[in-house]
Every structure is written in structure tokens, then in C-alpha cells.
Amino acid sequence: MFKKLAKIKYLPNNFIVVEQGDHVLCAVSGKKIKLEELNYWNVELQEAYFSYVEAMYKRENS
């Protein structure tokens, strides 16, 4: 299912795949996120989040 970690450049409304892969890791939980399911990230920190729960946790605890 998950084969290779992708390297991503996160932009305000999109992201660019810098190095091909099929998933990234959540910066909070470490969960694997399929690129087609990636919806939450932080442009300034260049981090991905599994869901709004992890994104809010990061925002409230930074």
C-alpha cells in the first residue's frame, strides 16, 4: 500500500511533489498520509497533518 515517502513543497493552496512517492508523514502523529488524501499542511513550517485534529493541535501548542 504505502511504498515510498514523497518530498513535498507546500504552497498556500496546493503542493508540489519534489521527489516522487505515494505518501508523506504527519508532523504530529507520524501517521502516513496518501498524497491523494493530503488536505492539511502548514506552508511556513512545511509540515503535513493527517487531519484537522492534528493541525489544530499543532496550532494550539506552538
Biopython code that builds the backbone (N, CA, C, O; Angstrom):
import numpy as np
from Bio.PDB.StructureBuilder import StructureBuilder

atoms = [
    (1, "MET", "N", (0.824, -1.191, 0.000)),
    (1, "MET", "CA", (0.000, 0.000, 0.000)),
    (1, "MET", "C", (0.868, 1.255, 0.000)),
    (1, "MET", "O", (0.895, 1.978, -0.995)),
    (2, "PHE", "N", (1.582, 1.530, 1.105)),
    (2, "PHE", "CA", (2.490, 2.669, 1.136)),
    (2, "PHE", "C", (3.870, 2.168, 0.723)),
    (2, "PHE", "O", (4.424, 1.261, 1.344)),
    (3, "LYS", "N", (4.409, 2.760, -0.315)),
    (3, "LYS", "CA", (5.672, 2.261, -0.836)),
    (3, "LYS", "C", (6.834, 3.208, -0.630)),
    (3, "LYS", "O", (7.895, 2.790, -0.166)),
    (4, "LYS", "N", (6.653, 4.506, -0.974)),
    (4, "LYS", "CA", (7.779, 5.421, -0.905)),
    (4, "LYS", "C", (7.338, 6.781, -0.373)),
    (4, "LYS", "O", (6.309, 7.323, -0.777)),
    (5, "LEU", "N", (8.132, 7.309, 0.528)),
    (5, "LEU", "CA", (7.892, 8.624, 1.095)),
    (5, "LEU", "C", (8.189, 9.693, 0.042)),
    (5, "LEU", "O", (9.263, 9.702, -0.559)),
    (6, "ALA", "N", (7.236, 10.585, -0.174)),
    (6, "ALA", "CA", (7.403, 11.681, -1.127)),
    (6, "ALA", "C", (8.016, 12.883, -0.420)),
    (6, "ALA", "O", (7.860, 13.044, 0.790)),
    (7, "LYS", "N", (8.704, 13.717, -1.169)),
    (7, "LYS", "CA", (9.171, 15.002, -0.656)),
    (7, "LYS", "C", (8.305, 16.061, -1.325)),
    (7, "LYS", "O", (8.149, 16.088, -2.546)),
    (8, "ILE", "N", (7.748, 16.931, -0.491)),
    (8, "ILE", "CA", (6.747, 17.892, -0.949)),
    (8, "ILE", "C", (7.161, 19.316, -0.626)),
    (8, "ILE", "O", (7.768, 19.573, 0.414)),
    (9, "LYS", "N", (6.831, 20.245, -1.521)),
    (9, "LYS", "CA", (6.942, 21.690, -1.264)),
    (9, "LYS", "C", (5.509, 22.168, -1.091)),
    (9, "LYS", "O", (4.722, 22.140, -2.037)),
    (10, "TYR", "N", (5.168, 22.613, 0.129)),
    (10, "TYR", "CA", (3.810, 23.044, 0.438)),
    (10, "TYR", "C", (3.626, 24.503, 0.081)),
    (10, "TYR", "O", (4.422, 25.351, 0.484)),
    (11, "LEU", "N", (2.584, 24.799, -0.670)),
    (11, "LEU", "CA", (2.230, 26.143, -1.105)),
    (11, "LEU", "C", (0.907, 26.527, -0.451)),
    (11, "LEU", "O", (0.247, 25.662, 0.126)),
    (12, "PRO", "N", (0.489, 27.813, -0.520)),
    (12, "PRO", "CA", (-0.740, 28.229, 0.150)),
    (12, "PRO", "C", (-2.001, 27.442, -0.231)),
    (12, "PRO", "O", (-2.821, 27.166, 0.644)),
    (13, "ASN", "N", (-2.181, 27.079, -1.477)),
    (13, "ASN", "CA", (-3.396, 26.382, -1.884)),
    (13, "ASN", "C", (-3.134, 25.073, -2.615)),
    (13, "ASN", "O", (-4.049, 24.469, -3.173)),
    (14, "ASN", "N", (-1.893, 24.647, -2.606)),
    (14, "ASN", "CA", (-1.510, 23.458, -3.366)),
    (14, "ASN", "C", (-0.154, 22.979, -2.843)),
    (14, "ASN", "O", (0.415, 23.561, -1.919)),
    (15, "PHE", "N", (0.337, 21.927, -3.443)),
    (15, "PHE", "CA", (1.680, 21.463, -3.118)),
    (15, "PHE", "C", (2.320, 20.911, -4.378)),
    (15, "PHE", "O", (1.636, 20.522, -5.324)),
    (16, "ILE", "N", (3.639, 20.884, -4.371)),
    (16, "ILE", "CA", (4.409, 20.376, -5.497)),
    (16, "ILE", "C", (5.201, 19.167, -5.020)),
    (16, "ILE", "O", (5.836, 19.212, -3.967)),
    (17, "VAL", "N", (5.163, 18.106, -5.780)),
    (17, "VAL", "CA", (5.943, 16.916, -5.452)),
    (17, "VAL", "C", (7.366, 17.143, -5.950)),
    (17, "VAL", "O", (7.597, 17.240, -7.155)),
    (18, "VAL", "N", (8.304, 17.226, -5.037)),
    (18, "VAL", "CA", (9.718, 17.464, -5.352)),
    (18, "VAL", "C", (10.406, 16.143, -5.653)),
    (18, "VAL", "O", (11.221, 16.051, -6.571)),
    (19, "GLU", "N", (10.072, 15.119, -4.872)),
    (19, "GLU", "CA", (10.605, 13.779, -5.092)),
    (19, "GLU", "C", (9.436, 12.806, -5.053)),
    (19, "GLU", "O", (8.696, 12.749, -4.071)),
    (20, "GLN", "N", (9.277, 12.044, -6.124)),
    (20, "GLN", "CA", (8.137, 11.139, -6.265)),
    (20, "GLN", "C", (8.011, 10.158, -5.108)),
    (20, "GLN", "O", (8.999, 9.654, -4.574)),
    (21, "GLY", "N", (6.777, 9.913, -4.748)),
    (21, "GLY", "CA", (6.434, 8.962, -3.707)),
    (21, "GLY", "C", (4.920, 8.876, -3.636)),
    (21, "GLY", "O", (4.222, 9.545, -4.398)),
    (22, "ASP", "N", (4.409, 8.060, -2.731)),
    (22, "ASP", "CA", (2.949, 7.910, -2.646)),
    (22, "ASP", "C", (2.378, 8.403, -1.325)),
    (22, "ASP", "O", (1.162, 8.372, -1.132)),
    (23, "HIS", "N", (3.244, 8.863, -0.399)),
    (23, "HIS", "CA", (2.738, 9.337, 0.879)),
    (23, "HIS", "C", (3.720, 10.291, 1.551)),
    (23, "HIS", "O", (4.885, 10.396, 1.168)),
    (24, "VAL", "N", (3.199, 10.988, 2.581)),
    (24, "VAL", "CA", (4.013, 11.814, 3.468)),
    (24, "VAL", "C", (3.647, 11.425, 4.900)),
    (24, "VAL", "O", (2.697, 10.673, 5.119)),
    (25, "LEU", "N", (4.394, 11.931, 5.860)),
    (25, "LEU", "CA", (4.125, 11.628, 7.261)),
    (25, "LEU", "C", (3.551, 12.846, 7.973)),
    (25, "LEU", "O", (3.976, 13.977, 7.735)),
    (26, "CYS", "N", (2.591, 12.604, 8.841)),
    (26, "CYS", "CA", (2.015, 13.658, 9.668)),
    (26, "CYS", "C", (3.075, 14.143, 10.647)),
    (26, "CYS", "O", (3.731, 13.335, 11.304)),
    (27, "ALA", "N", (3.245, 15.455, 10.747)),
    (27, "ALA", "CA", (4.249, 16.040, 11.631)),
    (27, "ALA", "C", (3.907, 15.866, 13.105)),
    (27, "ALA", "O", (4.796, 15.951, 13.953)),
    (28, "VAL", "N", (2.642, 15.626, 13.428)),
    (28, "VAL", "CA", (2.216, 15.484, 14.817)),
    (28, "VAL", "C", (2.150, 14.020, 15.233)),
    (28, "VAL", "O", (2.733, 13.630, 16.245)),
    (29, "SER", "N", (1.439, 13.212, 14.452)),
    (29, "SER", "CA", (1.185, 11.821, 14.845)),
    (29, "SER", "C", (2.124, 10.805, 14.215)),
    (29, "SER", "O", (2.256, 9.689, 14.717)),
    (30, "GLY", "N", (2.779, 11.178, 13.118)),
    (30, "GLY", "CA", (3.633, 10.236, 12.405)),
    (30, "GLY", "C", (2.860, 9.299, 11.485)),
    (30, "GLY", "O", (3.451, 8.421, 10.857)),
    (31, "LYS", "N", (1.530, 9.480, 11.397)),
    (31, "LYS", "CA", (0.705, 8.631, 10.520)),
    (31, "LYS", "C", (1.055, 8.896, 9.059)),
    (31, "LYS", "O", (1.417, 10.011, 8.683)),
    (32, "LYS", "N", (0.940, 7.865, 8.256)),
    (32, "LYS", "CA", (1.173, 8.000, 6.825)),
    (32, "LYS", "C", (-0.077, 8.585, 6.164)),
    (32, "LYS", "O", (-1.202, 8.205, 6.488)),
    (33, "ILE", "N", (0.145, 9.521, 5.226)),
    (33, "ILE", "CA", (-0.939, 10.186, 4.513)),
    (33, "ILE", "C", (-0.732, 9.979, 3.022)),
    (33, "ILE", "O", (0.283, 10.409, 2.476)),
    (34, "LYS", "N", (-1.680, 9.325, 2.353)),
    (34, "LYS", "CA", (-1.611, 9.191, 0.904)),
    (34, "LYS", "C", (-1.662, 10.585, 0.279)),
    (34, "LYS", "O", (-2.407, 11.445, 0.747)),
    (35, "LEU", "N", (-0.883, 10.810, -0.762)),
    (35, "LEU", "CA", (-0.873, 12.130, -1.386)),
    (35, "LEU", "C", (-2.254, 12.549, -1.867)),
    (35, "LEU", "O", (-2.601, 13.728, -1.795)),
    (36, "GLU", "N", (-3.048, 11.599, -2.356)),
    (36, "GLU", "CA", (-4.390, 11.950, -2.837)),
    (36, "GLU", "C", (-5.344, 12.282, -1.693)),
    (36, "GLU", "O", (-6.445, 12.775, -1.936)),
    (37, "GLU", "N", (-4.941, 12.022, -0.458)),
    (37, "GLU", "CA", (-5.768, 12.338, 0.708)),
    (37, "GLU", "C", (-5.184, 13.477, 1.549)),
    (37, "GLU", "O", (-5.708, 13.788, 2.619)),
    (38, "LEU", "N", (-4.113, 14.092, 1.074)),
    (38, "LEU", "CA", (-3.448, 15.179, 1.798)),
    (38, "LEU", "C", (-4.268, 16.462, 1.668)),
    (38, "LEU", "O", (-4.419, 17.001, 0.572)),
    (39, "ASN", "N", (-4.795, 16.947, 2.791)),
    (39, "ASN", "CA", (-5.629, 18.149, 2.803)),
    (39, "ASN", "C", (-5.165, 19.217, 3.769)),
    (39, "ASN", "O", (-5.578, 20.371, 3.654)),
    (40, "TYR", "N", (-4.312, 18.860, 4.721)),
    (40, "TYR", "CA", (-3.910, 19.796, 5.770)),
    (40, "TYR", "C", (-2.390, 19.896, 5.833)),
    (40, "TYR", "O", (-1.688, 18.889, 5.928)),
    (41, "TRP", "N", (-1.892, 21.146, 5.778)),
    (41, "TRP", "CA", (-0.460, 21.374, 5.901)),
    (41, "TRP", "C", (-0.207, 22.808, 6.330)),
    (41, "TRP", "O", (-1.106, 23.649, 6.300)),
    (42, "ASN", "N", (1.027, 23.075, 6.729)),
    (42, "ASN", "CA", (1.441, 24.403, 7.143)),
    (42, "ASN", "C", (2.547, 24.851, 6.193)),
    (42, "ASN", "O", (3.603, 24.223, 6.112)),
    (43, "VAL", "N", (2.294, 25.934, 5.483)),
    (43, "VAL", "CA", (3.252, 26.431, 4.497)),
    (43, "VAL", "C", (4.518, 26.944, 5.176)),
    (43, "VAL", "O", (5.625, 26.646, 4.726)),
    (44, "GLU", "N", (4.367, 27.712, 6.257)),
    (44, "GLU", "CA", (5.524, 28.285, 6.944)),
    (44, "GLU", "C", (6.439, 27.211, 7.525)),
    (44, "GLU", "O", (7.662, 27.307, 7.424)),
    (45, "LEU", "N", (5.840, 26.187, 8.132)),
    (45, "LEU", "CA", (6.624, 25.117, 8.745)),
    (45, "LEU", "C", (6.953, 23.984, 7.777)),
    (45, "LEU", "O", (7.784, 23.127, 8.078)),
    (46, "GLN", "N", (6.293, 23.982, 6.598)),
    (46, "GLN", "CA", (6.471, 22.929, 5.599)),
    (46, "GLN", "C", (6.213, 21.557, 6.221)),
    (46, "GLN", "O", (7.032, 20.644, 6.117)),
    (47, "GLU", "N", (5.035, 21.436, 6.879)),
    (47, "GLU", "CA", (4.628, 20.204, 7.536)),
    (47, "GLU", "C", (3.249, 19.776, 7.074)),
    (47, "GLU", "O", (2.400, 20.610, 6.761)),
    (48, "ALA", "N", (3.034, 18.478, 7.033)),
    (48, "ALA", "CA", (1.729, 17.901, 6.694)),
    (48, "ALA", "C", (1.058, 17.401, 7.965)),
    (48, "ALA", "O", (1.725, 17.040, 8.934)),
    (49, "TYR", "N", (-0.287, 17.383, 7.946)),
    (49, "TYR", "CA", (-1.066, 16.891, 9.076)),
    (49, "TYR", "C", (-2.107, 15.899, 8.587)),
    (49, "TYR", "O", (-2.705, 16.084, 7.528)),
    (50, "PHE", "N", (-2.317, 14.855, 9.357)),
    (50, "PHE", "CA", (-3.232, 13.778, 8.980)),
    (50, "PHE", "C", (-4.678, 14.267, 8.859)),
    (50, "PHE", "O", (-5.398, 13.868, 7.944)),
    (51, "SER", "N", (-5.093, 15.128, 9.781)),
    (51, "SER", "CA", (-6.464, 15.651, 9.758)),
    (51, "SER", "C", (-6.490, 17.017, 10.432)),
    (51, "SER", "O", (-5.459, 17.528, 10.868)),
    (52, "TYR", "N", (-7.682, 17.600, 10.511)),
    (52, "TYR", "CA", (-7.825, 18.890, 11.174)),
    (52, "TYR", "C", (-7.483, 18.780, 12.661)),
    (52, "TYR", "O", (-7.071, 19.767, 13.270)),
    (53, "VAL", "N", (-7.646, 17.607, 13.248)),
    (53, "VAL", "CA", (-7.340, 17.404, 14.666)),
    (53, "VAL", "C", (-5.854, 17.656, 14.920)),
    (53, "VAL", "O", (-5.499, 18.401, 15.834)),
    (54, "GLU", "N", (-4.996, 17.047, 14.126)),
    (54, "GLU", "CA", (-3.552, 17.243, 14.271)),
    (54, "GLU", "C", (-3.148, 18.677, 13.922)),
    (54, "GLU", "O", (-2.276, 19.251, 14.573)),
    (55, "ALA", "N", (-3.775, 19.251, 12.902)),
    (55, "ALA", "CA", (-3.470, 20.629, 12.510)),
    (55, "ALA", "C", (-3.823, 21.603, 13.635)),
    (55, "ALA", "O", (-3.060, 22.527, 13.916)),
    (56, "MET", "N", (-4.976, 21.403, 14.279)),
    (56, "MET", "CA", (-5.385, 22.276, 15.389)),
    (56, "MET", "C", (-4.480, 22.062, 16.602)),
    (56, "MET", "O", (-4.123, 23.018, 17.292)),
    (57, "TYR", "N", (-4.112, 20.811, 16.859)),
    (57, "TYR", "CA", (-3.208, 20.519, 17.970)),
    (57, "TYR", "C", (-1.893, 21.276, 17.791)),
    (57, "TYR", "O", (-1.396, 21.905, 18.725)),
    (58, "LYS", "N", (-1.341, 21.210, 16.591)),
    (58, "LYS", "CA", (-0.075, 21.893, 16.301)),
    (58, "LYS", "C", (-0.218, 23.391, 16.464)),
    (58, "LYS", "O", (0.655, 24.048, 17.031)),
    (59, "ARG", "N", (-1.324, 23.933, 15.966)),
    (59, "ARG", "CA", (-1.568, 25.372, 16.045)),
    (59, "ARG", "C", (-1.694, 25.833, 17.495)),
    (59, "ARG", "O", (-1.157, 26.876, 17.867)),
    (60, "GLU", "N", (-2.403, 25.056, 18.310)),
    (60, "GLU", "CA", (-2.631, 25.442, 19.697)),
    (60, "GLU", "C", (-1.406, 25.213, 20.590)),
    (60, "GLU", "O", (-1.290, 25.828, 21.650)),
    (61, "ASN", "N", (-0.502, 24.338, 20.170)),
    (61, "ASN", "CA", (0.654, 24.001, 21.002)),
    (61, "ASN", "C", (1.986, 24.499, 20.444)),
    (61, "ASN", "O", (3.049, 24.005, 20.818)),
    (62, "SER", "N", (1.919, 25.457, 19.569)),
    (62, "SER", "CA", (3.164, 26.005, 19.000)),
    (62, "SER", "C", (3.512, 27.331, 19.624)),
    (62, "SER", "O", (4.524, 27.934, 19.266)),
]
sb = StructureBuilder()
sb.init_structure("model")
sb.init_model(0)
sb.init_chain("A")
sb.init_seg("    ")
for serial, (resi, resn, name, xyz) in enumerate(atoms, 1):
    if name == "N":
        sb.init_residue(resn, " ", resi, " ")
    sb.init_atom(name, np.array(xyz, "f"), 0.0, 1.0, " ", f" {name:<3s}", serial, name[0])
structure = sb.get_structure()
